[in-house]
Amino acid sequence: MGEEYWLINSNRSKVKRFHKNKHNKDKFFEYMFIDSGKITGIFGEQPPVMTTREELKIDKAREEWKKFLEQGWRRTKVVW
């Protein structure tokens, strides 16, 4: 995975942002943040409200990415 990727669910009410933790102190593993957000109002009118943040090892984050795609989530442009 690159620096930052976005997903949106099928009914366009939630987004996920996957991005690398650039300030990781672990010298053996790389980590990614998965930020979740809730879209309020009309999509694109205002940024989503961030609801949660998880930090996962890169391999686990890739598994989560694939799982969301299998559930119908799609890639989208930067939202916030």
C-alpha positions as CSV (number, residue, x, y, z in Angstrom):
1,M,0.0,0.0,0.0
2,G,1.1,3.6,-0.6
3,E,0.8,6.6,1.6
4,E,-3.0,7.1,1.8
5,Y,-6.0,5.3,0.4
6,W,-9.7,5.9,0.8
7,L,-12.8,3.7,0.8
8,I,-16.5,4.5,0.8
9,N,-19.4,2.2,1.6
10,S,-22.1,1.4,-0.9
11,N,-24.7,3.7,0.5
12,R,-22.1,6.5,0.8
13,S,-22.6,7.1,4.5
14,K,-19.2,6.0,5.8
15,V,-15.6,6.4,4.7
16,K,-12.3,4.8,5.7
17,R,-8.8,6.3,5.3
18,F,-5.8,4.0,5.3
19,H,-2.5,5.8,5.9
20,K,1.0,4.9,7.1
21,N,2.1,5.8,10.6
22,K,5.1,8.0,9.8
23,H,6.1,8.4,13.4
24,N,6.2,4.8,14.3
25,K,8.9,3.9,16.9
26,D,8.9,0.2,16.2
27,K,12.0,-0.6,14.3
28,F,10.8,-4.1,13.1
29,F,7.2,-3.5,11.9
30,E,5.4,-0.8,9.9
31,Y,2.0,0.3,11.0
32,M,-1.0,1.9,9.3
33,F,-3.8,4.0,10.7
34,I,-7.4,3.2,9.6
35,D,-9.5,6.3,10.3
36,S,-13.3,5.8,10.1
37,G,-15.7,8.7,9.3
38,K,-19.4,9.3,9.1
39,I,-20.8,11.4,6.2
40,T,-23.3,14.0,7.3
41,G,-25.4,16.0,5.0
42,I,-24.9,15.8,1.2
43,F,-21.7,14.0,0.2
44,G,-19.0,16.4,-0.7
45,E,-20.7,19.4,0.9
46,Q,-18.7,19.1,4.1
47,P,-16.0,16.7,5.4
48,P,-17.1,13.5,7.2
49,V,-16.9,13.4,11.0
50,M,-14.0,11.2,12.1
51,T,-15.4,8.6,14.5
52,T,-12.5,6.1,15.2
53,R,-8.8,5.4,14.5
54,E,-7.2,2.0,14.6
55,E,-3.5,1.3,14.3
56,L,-2.6,-2.1,12.7
57,K,0.5,-3.7,11.3
58,I,0.8,-3.3,7.5
59,D,-0.2,-6.9,6.8
60,K,-3.3,-6.8,9.0
61,A,-4.3,-3.4,7.4
62,R,-4.0,-5.0,3.9
63,E,-6.3,-7.8,5.1
64,E,-8.8,-5.3,6.4
65,W,-8.7,-3.4,3.0
66,K,-9.5,-6.6,1.1
67,K,-12.3,-7.4,3.6
68,F,-13.9,-4.0,3.0
69,L,-13.7,-4.4,-0.8
70,E,-15.3,-7.9,-0.5
71,Q,-18.1,-6.2,1.5
72,G,-18.9,-3.8,-1.3
73,W,-16.8,-0.8,-0.3
74,R,-15.2,1.1,-3.2
75,R,-12.1,3.4,-3.6
76,T,-12.9,7.1,-3.5
77,K,-11.1,10.4,-3.6
78,V,-9.7,12.2,-0.6
79,V,-12.6,13.3,1.6
80,W,-10.9,15.3,4.4
